[in-house]
Amino acid sequence: MKKFPVFLMLCSVLSLQAQLRNDDVYKMTEMNNSRMRSEIHIPDFNGYQTLKCDFHIHTVFSDGKVWPDIRVAEAWQEGLDAIAITDHIEYRPNREILKGDLNESYKIAKRAGDAIGFMVIHGAEITRSKPLGHLNALFISDAIPMDVKEPLEAIDEAIRQGAFIMWNHPGWPDDKSTMYPVHEELIKAGKIHGVEVFNHMEYYPVSFDWCRDKNLAFMSNTDIHDLITTTYGAKNKIRPMTLVLAKERSIESIKEALFAKRSIAYFDGELVGKPEHLKGLLKASVKIRVINEKQAEVTNVSDITYRATAGGNLYVLPAQKTILLTIPGPETVFIVENCYTGNGEKLTVTVSDFQH
């Protein structure tokens, strides 16, 4: 009897989606994908939730081509957990057309996110030429005071608001990834907390070492201006994103994790991060069932295909697949080819790492 009211509630919800089909109107609601979300399967591990985030997104309120609430719809449909709206402070080509201040795009996106329980982070992009370049200020409360002539004052204002500062696309626009003295000083002063090792469709190998050696967060983002599907194609292709190892599913927890440098950069099947984070993710993704002393069944429960080499052999663990493998020696060293810990340095594991 207790289940009956629940059944009635479900019927009432379903009735809102019912298809009207008669001689006057024949509605084909099955064509509507706006309420359909693709799930990205990347496991939690070591007590942390693996949240899928994009911290570099533009809208029509700077030089993007999309309204802010569409950015939320795109990200929700593609399986992300959070995005940051980071319109340019200094570059707003549509300012004469669109009314609204530097916080308006975030406010619009936030309302859309709140309506479906999706996390939207308040950000802004400090947009200057090199040597400083572009920096995203995340978790701010007000972008307006950051609109000042002196860029270092804009950074200081963001820091006063408790912002996490990410150095964007260090190799753009001159194809030279250079850490200038201003970056050294900002990092030393604790005013740069992460580096975008991947941006849009390019990555910066030397930045892997910067993050490793200076304990900066590894970041990967779309820097999207057009529609996501226009840029990256089919929905079943995972967009670039930052994997955040959060204590819980909340904006405050994302912020805590980024300041603690618990992040992994993901792009086009490649991963960059600290060895302990990459190894933890790999161990959570790969399940091994020993059949006998010679063979094992290996299952990759994640949506990331892993590639490893050992003894001149290539081992491929396809996403969401199970394969049969000949068991190598327990101390055989595998180089995980798509997991980078530095510039030209890759994660190494052994079979014994997966034995409990």
C-alpha positions as CSV (number, residue, x, y, z in Angstrom):
1,M,0.0,0.0,0.0
2,K,2.9,2.4,0.7
3,K,4.1,2.1,-2.9
4,F,0.7,3.2,-4.3
5,P,1.1,7.0,-3.8
6,V,4.6,6.8,-5.2
7,F,3.1,5.1,-8.3
8,L,0.5,7.8,-8.6
9,M,3.2,10.5,-8.4
10,L,5.3,8.8,-11.1
11,C,2.2,8.6,-13.3
12,S,1.6,12.3,-12.8
13,V,5.2,13.1,-13.8
14,L,5.0,10.8,-16.8
15,S,1.7,12.4,-17.9
16,L,3.6,15.7,-18.3
17,Q,5.8,13.9,-20.9
18,A,2.9,12.1,-22.5
19,Q,2.7,12.1,-26.3
20,L,-0.4,13.8,-27.7
21,R,-1.3,11.8,-30.8
22,N,-4.5,12.3,-32.7
23,D,-5.7,13.6,-36.0
24,D,-5.2,17.2,-34.9
25,V,-1.7,16.9,-33.4
26,Y,0.8,14.2,-33.4
27,K,3.6,15.0,-31.0
28,M,6.9,13.2,-31.4
29,T,8.4,13.9,-28.0
30,E,10.9,11.0,-28.4
31,M,12.9,13.3,-30.6
32,N,13.6,15.7,-27.7
33,N,17.1,15.0,-26.2
34,S,17.1,18.0,-23.9
35,R,16.3,15.9,-20.9
36,M,18.8,13.1,-21.8
37,R,22.2,13.1,-20.1
38,S,25.2,11.0,-21.2
39,E,27.1,9.6,-18.2
40,I,30.9,9.6,-18.2
41,H,32.2,6.6,-16.2
42,I,35.3,7.6,-14.3
43,P,35.5,5.9,-10.9
44,D,35.9,7.5,-7.5
45,F,38.9,6.4,-5.5
46,N,40.9,6.9,-2.2
47,G,37.8,8.3,-0.6
48,Y,37.4,11.1,-3.1
49,Q,34.6,11.7,-5.7
50,T,36.0,12.2,-9.2
51,L,34.2,15.2,-10.5
52,K,34.3,16.2,-14.1
53,C,34.7,19.9,-14.6
54,D,35.4,22.6,-17.3
55,F,36.9,25.8,-15.8
56,H,37.2,27.9,-18.9
57,I,34.0,28.8,-20.8
58,H,32.9,31.8,-22.7
59,T,29.5,33.2,-23.6
60,V,28.1,36.1,-25.7
61,F,28.8,38.4,-22.8
62,S,32.5,38.4,-23.9
63,D,33.5,36.8,-27.3
64,G,31.6,33.5,-27.1
65,K,28.7,32.7,-29.4
66,V,26.3,31.0,-27.0
67,W,23.9,32.3,-24.3
68,P,25.0,31.4,-20.7
69,D,22.1,29.0,-20.0
70,I,23.0,26.9,-23.1
71,R,26.5,26.4,-21.6
72,V,24.8,24.7,-18.6
73,A,22.6,22.6,-20.8
74,E,25.6,21.4,-22.9
75,A,27.6,20.5,-19.9
76,W,24.8,18.7,-18.1
77,Q,23.9,16.7,-21.3
78,E,27.6,15.7,-21.8
79,G,27.9,14.3,-18.3
80,L,29.9,17.0,-16.5
81,D,29.5,17.9,-12.8
82,A,30.5,21.5,-12.8
83,I,31.5,24.4,-15.1
84,A,32.9,27.9,-14.5
85,I,31.7,30.8,-16.5
86,T,34.9,32.8,-17.3
87,D,34.0,35.6,-19.7
88,H,36.8,38.1,-20.4
89,I,36.9,41.2,-18.3
90,E,38.8,43.4,-20.8
91,Y,37.5,42.0,-24.1
92,R,33.8,42.3,-24.5
93,P,33.0,43.0,-28.2
94,N,29.2,42.8,-27.6
95,R,29.1,45.3,-24.7
96,E,27.2,47.8,-26.8
97,I,24.5,45.3,-27.7
98,L,24.1,43.4,-24.5
99,K,23.1,45.1,-21.2
100,G,24.5,43.7,-18.1
101,D,27.6,43.9,-16.0
102,L,30.6,41.6,-15.7
103,N,28.6,39.3,-13.4
104,E,25.5,38.9,-15.6
105,S,26.6,35.8,-17.6
106,Y,27.3,34.0,-14.4
107,K,24.0,35.0,-12.9
108,I,22.1,33.7,-15.9
109,A,24.1,30.4,-15.9
110,K,23.7,30.0,-12.2
111,R,19.9,30.3,-12.4
112,A,19.9,27.6,-15.1
113,G,22.2,25.4,-13.0
114,D,20.2,25.8,-9.9
115,A,17.0,24.7,-11.7
116,I,18.5,21.3,-12.5
117,G,21.0,20.9,-9.6
118,F,24.1,21.6,-11.7
119,M,27.1,23.4,-10.2
120,V,28.1,26.7,-11.8
121,I,31.2,28.5,-10.5
122,H,31.7,32.2,-10.7
123,G,34.8,33.1,-12.7
124,A,36.3,35.7,-14.9
125,E,39.3,35.9,-17.3
126,I,41.9,38.6,-16.7
127,T,42.9,39.2,-20.3
128,R,46.3,40.8,-21.0
129,S,49.1,40.3,-23.5
130,K,52.3,38.5,-22.7
131,P,54.4,38.3,-20.6
132,L,51.5,38.1,-18.1
133,G,49.0,36.5,-20.5
134,H,45.6,35.4,-19.5
135,L,44.5,34.1,-16.1
136,N,41.2,32.8,-14.9
137,A,40.0,33.8,-11.4
138,L,37.7,31.1,-10.1
139,F,35.3,31.2,-7.1
140,I,35.1,35.0,-7.1
141,S,32.1,36.9,-5.7
142,D,32.2,40.0,-7.9
143,A,34.1,40.6,-11.2
144,I,33.5,44.3,-11.3
145,P,36.3,45.4,-9.0
146,M,38.7,43.4,-11.1
147,D,38.2,45.7,-14.1
148,V,41.2,47.9,-13.4
149,K,44.1,49.1,-15.5
150,E,46.9,47.4,-13.6
151,P,46.6,43.6,-14.1
152,L,48.4,42.8,-10.8
153,E,45.8,44.8,-9.0
154,A,43.1,42.7,-10.7
155,I,44.9,39.6,-9.4
156,D,45.1,41.0,-5.9
157,E,41.4,41.8,-5.9
158,A,40.6,38.2,-7.0
159,I,42.8,36.9,-4.2
160,R,41.0,39.1,-1.7
161,Q,37.8,37.4,-2.8
162,G,39.4,34.0,-2.1
163,A,39.9,33.2,-5.8
164,F,41.8,30.2,-7.2
165,I,44.0,31.6,-10.0
166,M,44.7,29.5,-13.1
167,W,47.3,30.5,-15.7
168,N,45.6,29.9,-19.1
169,H,47.1,28.5,-22.3
170,P,50.8,29.4,-21.6
171,G,51.8,28.6,-25.2
172,W,49.3,31.0,-26.8
173,P,49.4,33.0,-29.0
174,D,53.1,32.7,-30.1
175,D,53.5,28.9,-29.7
176,K,56.1,29.5,-27.0
177,S,55.4,28.2,-23.5
178,T,57.6,30.6,-21.4
179,M,57.5,31.1,-17.7
180,Y,58.4,34.8,-17.3
181,P,59.6,36.4,-14.1
182,V,56.1,37.7,-13.4
183,H,54.8,34.2,-13.3
184,E,57.7,33.1,-11.0
185,E,56.9,36.0,-8.6
186,L,53.1,35.2,-8.6
187,I,53.7,31.5,-8.0
188,K,56.1,32.3,-5.2
189,A,53.6,34.7,-3.7
190,G,50.9,32.1,-3.8
191,K,48.9,34.0,-6.5
192,I,48.9,31.4,-9.2
193,H,47.6,28.0,-8.1
194,G,47.2,26.0,-11.3
195,V,48.2,25.9,-15.0
196,E,46.1,25.0,-18.0
197,V,48.3,22.2,-19.4
198,F,45.7,21.6,-22.1
199,N,43.5,24.3,-23.7
200,H,40.9,23.8,-26.5
201,M,43.0,21.6,-29.0
202,E,46.6,22.0,-27.8
203,Y,48.8,21.1,-24.9
204,Y,52.0,22.4,-23.5
205,P,54.4,19.6,-22.4
206,V,56.8,21.9,-20.5
207,S,53.9,22.9,-18.3
208,F,53.7,19.3,-17.0
209,D,57.0,19.9,-15.2
210,W,55.9,23.3,-13.9
211,C,52.9,21.8,-12.1
212,R,55.0,18.9,-10.8
213,D,57.9,20.9,-9.6
214,K,56.0,23.9,-8.2
215,N,53.0,21.9,-6.8
216,L,50.4,23.6,-9.1
217,A,47.1,22.0,-10.0
218,F,47.0,20.3,-13.4
219,M,44.1,21.8,-15.4
220,S,42.5,20.9,-18.8
221,N,39.6,22.9,-20.2
222,T,37.8,23.6,-23.5
223,D,38.0,27.4,-23.5
224,I,34.9,27.0,-25.6
225,H,33.5,29.9,-27.7
226,D,31.3,28.0,-30.2
227,L,28.8,25.2,-29.5
228,I,30.5,22.2,-27.9
229,T,29.2,19.9,-30.6
230,T,30.4,22.2,-33.3
231,T,33.9,22.1,-31.9
232,Y,34.3,18.5,-30.6
233,G,31.7,16.6,-32.7
234,A,29.7,13.7,-31.6
235,K,28.3,13.5,-28.1
236,N,30.0,10.1,-27.4
237,K,33.4,11.8,-27.6
238,I,34.5,13.0,-24.1
239,R,35.4,16.7,-24.1
240,P,38.5,18.0,-22.4
241,M,38.0,18.4,-18.7
242,T,39.7,18.7,-15.3
243,L,39.1,15.7,-13.0
244,V,38.8,17.1,-9.5
245,L,39.2,14.7,-6.6
246,A,36.7,16.2,-4.2
247,K,35.6,15.1,-0.7
248,E,32.0,15.6,-1.7
249,R,29.9,16.9,-4.5
250,S,29.8,20.7,-3.9
251,I,31.4,23.9,-5.1
252,E,33.2,24.4,-1.8
253,S,34.6,20.9,-2.0
254,I,35.8,21.5,-5.6
255,K,37.5,24.7,-4.4
256,E,39.2,22.9,-1.5
257,A,40.4,20.1,-3.8
258,L,41.9,22.6,-6.3
259,F,43.8,24.5,-3.6
260,A,45.0,21.1,-2.3
261,K,46.2,20.3,-5.9
262,R,44.0,17.2,-6.2
263,S,43.3,17.3,-10.0
264,I,44.0,15.4,-13.2
265,A,44.0,16.9,-16.6
266,Y,42.1,14.8,-19.3
267,F,42.2,15.5,-23.0
268,D,41.6,13.2,-26.0
269,G,42.3,10.1,-24.0
270,E,45.4,11.5,-22.4
271,L,45.9,12.1,-18.6
272,V,48.4,14.3,-16.8
273,G,48.7,14.5,-13.0
274,K,50.6,13.5,-9.9
275,P,51.7,9.8,-9.9
276,E,49.7,9.0,-6.8
277,H,46.5,10.4,-8.4
278,L,47.0,8.6,-11.7
279,K,47.8,5.3,-10.1
280,G,44.8,5.6,-7.8
281,L,42.5,6.3,-10.8
282,L,44.1,3.4,-12.8
283,K,43.7,0.9,-9.9
284,A,40.0,2.0,-9.5
285,S,39.4,1.6,-13.2
286,V,41.0,-1.8,-13.8
287,K,39.6,-5.0,-12.2
288,I,41.6,-8.3,-12.4
289,R,40.1,-11.8,-12.1
290,V,42.8,-14.5,-12.1
291,I,41.6,-17.6,-14.0
292,N,44.7,-19.8,-13.5
293,E,48.4,-19.4,-13.2
294,K,48.7,-18.3,-16.8
295,Q,45.6,-16.2,-17.6
296,A,43.6,-13.4,-16.1
297,E,40.4,-11.6,-17.1
298,V,41.0,-7.8,-17.0
299,T,38.1,-5.4,-17.0
300,N,38.3,-1.7,-17.5
301,V,35.2,-0.2,-15.9
302,S,36.0,3.4,-16.9
303,D,35.4,5.3,-20.1
304,I,39.1,5.9,-20.5
305,T,41.1,3.5,-22.7
306,Y,44.5,2.8,-21.1
307,R,47.6,1.9,-23.1
308,A,50.7,0.3,-21.5
309,T,53.9,-1.2,-22.7
310,A,56.2,-3.8,-21.1
311,G,58.9,-6.0,-22.6
312,G,58.3,-4.6,-26.1
313,N,54.6,-5.5,-26.0
314,L,51.7,-3.1,-26.2
315,Y,48.7,-3.8,-23.9
316,V,45.5,-2.0,-24.6
317,L,42.7,-1.9,-22.0
318,P,39.6,-0.6,-24.0
319,A,37.1,1.5,-22.2
320,Q,34.2,-0.5,-20.7
321,K,35.6,-3.8,-22.0
322,T,37.0,-7.0,-20.6
323,I,40.0,-8.8,-22.2
324,L,42.0,-12.0,-21.5
325,L,45.7,-11.5,-20.8
326,T,48.6,-13.8,-20.2
327,I,49.8,-13.0,-16.6
328,P,53.2,-11.4,-16.6
329,G,55.6,-11.6,-13.7
330,P,54.4,-9.7,-10.6
331,E,57.3,-7.2,-10.8
332,T,57.0,-6.6,-14.6
333,V,57.1,-2.8,-15.0
334,F,54.4,-1.4,-17.2
335,I,54.7,2.1,-18.7
336,V,51.2,3.6,-19.0
337,E,51.6,5.5,-22.3
338,N,48.7,7.8,-21.9
339,C,49.3,8.8,-18.3
340,Y,51.9,11.7,-18.0
341,T,53.6,12.7,-14.8
342,G,56.0,15.2,-16.4
343,N,57.3,16.3,-19.8
344,G,58.2,13.0,-21.4
345,E,57.7,11.1,-18.1
346,K,54.9,8.5,-17.8
347,L,53.3,6.6,-15.0
348,T,54.9,3.2,-14.2
349,V,53.1,0.3,-12.5
350,T,53.6,-3.4,-11.7
351,V,51.2,-6.2,-11.4
352,S,51.8,-6.3,-7.7
353,D,50.3,-2.7,-7.5
354,F,46.9,-4.2,-8.3
355,Q,47.1,-7.1,-5.8
356,H,45.3,-6.6,-2.5
